[in-house]
Amino acid sequence: MFVRVEVFAGLTVLVATQLPAYLQDRTDTAPEKPSQAASLETSRTAVAPRPVAGSGQAILKADGRGHFVAPFRINGKTVDAMIDTGASTVAINETTARRLGFGGNDLNFKYKVNTANGDTLASVVTLDRVEVGGVRVTQVQALVLKDKALSGTLIGMTFLKQLGSYKVEDGQLKLSQK
């Protein structure tokens, strides 16, 4: 079991280390200076998903690089994240995990994973809920990595496999709840 977690974690981390800096999680606090606010606003690339008529669906548009990036609600907090069908788990960094309410014994960093930046340690947590558009999934397993190993948040298969369906068509990703 631990070997499987390590392999999946390694694959997730390998992809995660390639995320650009613009996916860095934003904080819930406003910048102190107006110039910082403008800079933050223009640097955001995540576009809110369009809820589909009726509940339980969302459509995400691909960005200029073909990635599906959107603001998710994780445990009630907004987190910009990228959908990654090649990632076996949801992966978040330590700063985001602490903002989501994990700390102390929750973050034991006992699983060794190999990344493009070298070996690092990861913790396994369960997210109460992950939401995007009209889609809501509960009890989602996630890996937490140290900030230097992961700059953004990846939404992997531990979220996607709990959906009724997901498909890419015409530059859009359609998510449907079970």
C-alpha positions in Angstrom: 0.0 0.0 0.0 2.8 2.5 0.9 4.7 1.6 -2.3 1.6 2.5 -4.3 1.1 5.8 -2.4 4.8 6.6 -3.0 4.5 5.8 -6.8 1.4 7.9 -7.2 2.8 10.7 -5.1 6.0 10.7 -7.1 4.0 11.0 -10.4 1.8 13.7 -8.9 4.8 15.7 -7.6 6.7 15.4 -10.9 3.8 17.0 -12.7 3.2 19.5 -9.9 6.8 20.9 -10.0 6.2 22.0 -13.6 3.3 24.4 -12.7 4.1 28.0 -13.4 4.4 30.5 -10.6 1.1 32.1 -11.6 -0.7 29.2 -10.0 0.6 30.2 -6.6 -2.3 30.1 -4.1 -3.7 33.5 -3.4 -4.4 34.5 0.1 -7.8 35.5 1.4 -6.5 38.9 2.6 -6.4 42.0 0.4 -3.1 43.5 -0.6 -2.2 46.6 1.4 -1.4 49.0 -1.5 -3.7 49.7 -4.5 -0.8 49.0 -7.0 -0.4 45.6 -5.5 -4.1 44.9 -5.9 -4.0 45.9 -9.6 -1.0 43.7 -10.1 -2.6 40.7 -8.4 -5.8 41.2 -10.4 -4.1 41.3 -13.8 -1.9 38.3 -13.0 -4.8 36.0 -12.3 -5.4 33.5 -15.1 -8.0 31.3 -13.4 -11.5 31.9 -14.9 -14.6 31.0 -12.9 -16.2 27.9 -14.3 -19.6 28.3 -15.8 -22.3 26.4 -13.9 -24.5 24.4 -16.3 -28.3 24.8 -16.0 -29.3 22.5 -13.1 -27.0 21.6 -10.3 -24.1 19.2 -10.4 -22.3 20.4 -13.5 -19.6 22.9 -14.5 -17.8 23.8 -17.7 -14.1 25.0 -17.6 -12.5 26.7 -20.6 -8.9 25.8 -21.4 -6.4 28.6 -21.0 -4.0 29.7 -23.7 -1.7 26.7 -23.0 -4.6 24.2 -23.0 -4.7 23.8 -19.2 -8.0 23.8 -17.2 -7.4 26.3 -14.4 -10.2 27.5 -12.2 -10.9 28.8 -8.7 -12.0 25.9 -6.6 -13.6 26.0 -3.1 -11.7 23.6 -0.9 -13.0 23.2 2.6 -14.8 26.5 2.1 -11.7 28.5 1.0 -11.0 29.7 -2.6 -7.9 28.1 -4.2 -6.8 28.4 -7.8 -6.1 25.0 -9.1 -5.4 23.1 -12.3 -7.2 19.9 -13.4 -4.6 17.2 -14.1 -6.0 13.9 -15.3 -2.5 12.4 -15.1 -2.2 13.1 -11.4 -3.4 10.3 -9.2 -4.3 12.5 -6.3 -5.2 16.0 -5.5 -1.9 17.7 -4.5 -1.6 20.9 -2.4 1.3 22.7 -0.8 1.9 23.1 3.0 0.8 26.8 3.0 -2.5 26.0 1.3 -3.0 23.0 3.7 -2.6 25.2 6.7 -4.9 27.8 5.2 -7.5 25.0 4.8 -7.2 24.1 8.5 -4.6 21.3 8.5 -1.8 21.5 11.0 -0.1 19.8 13.9 -0.6 16.0 13.6 -2.4 16.3 10.3 0.8 17.2 8.5 3.3 14.5 9.5 5.3 14.4 6.2 6.2 10.7 6.5 5.8 9.6 2.9 9.0 9.9 0.9 8.3 11.0 -2.7 10.7 11.7 -5.6 10.2 14.9 -7.6 12.0 16.7 -10.4 13.5 18.9 -7.6 14.7 15.8 -5.7 13.3 13.8 -2.8 10.7 15.4 -0.5 8.2 14.3 2.1 4.4 14.3 1.8 1.5 14.0 4.1 -1.9 12.4 3.3 -5.0 14.3 4.3 -8.7 14.1 3.5 -10.4 17.2 2.3 -14.0 17.6 3.6 -15.2 19.1 0.3 -14.0 20.3 -3.1 -16.3 22.4 -5.2 -16.1 24.0 -8.6 -19.1 25.6 -10.5 -22.1 23.4 -9.6 -20.0 20.4 -8.7 -19.4 19.3 -5.1 -17.4 16.3 -4.0 -16.8 15.3 -0.4 -14.1 13.3 1.4 -11.3 13.7 -1.2 -7.9 12.3 -0.4 -5.0 14.7 -1.1 -1.2 14.8 -0.8 0.4 17.8 1.0 3.9 18.7 -0.1 6.4 21.2 1.2 6.1 24.6 -0.5 9.4 24.3 -2.2 8.3 21.0 -3.9 4.9 22.3 -5.1 4.0 25.9 -6.0 0.3 25.4 -6.9 -2.6 23.1 -6.5 -3.4 20.1 -8.7 -6.8 18.5 -8.9 -6.2 14.8 -9.7 -8.0 11.6 -9.9 -9.0 11.4 -6.2 -11.5 14.2 -7.2 -12.2 13.2 -10.8 -13.0 9.5 -10.1 -15.8 10.7 -7.7 -17.6 12.5 -10.6 -20.3 10.9 -12.7 -18.3 11.9 -15.8 -15.8 14.4 -17.2 -14.9 15.0 -20.8 -13.0 17.5 -22.9 -14.7 18.8 -26.0 -14.0 21.9 -28.1 -11.5 23.4 -25.6 -13.8 22.9 -22.7 -13.9 20.4 -19.8 -17.3 19.4 -18.7 -17.6 18.0 -15.2 -20.8 16.2 -14.1 -21.6 15.1 -10.5 -22.8 11.6 -9.8 
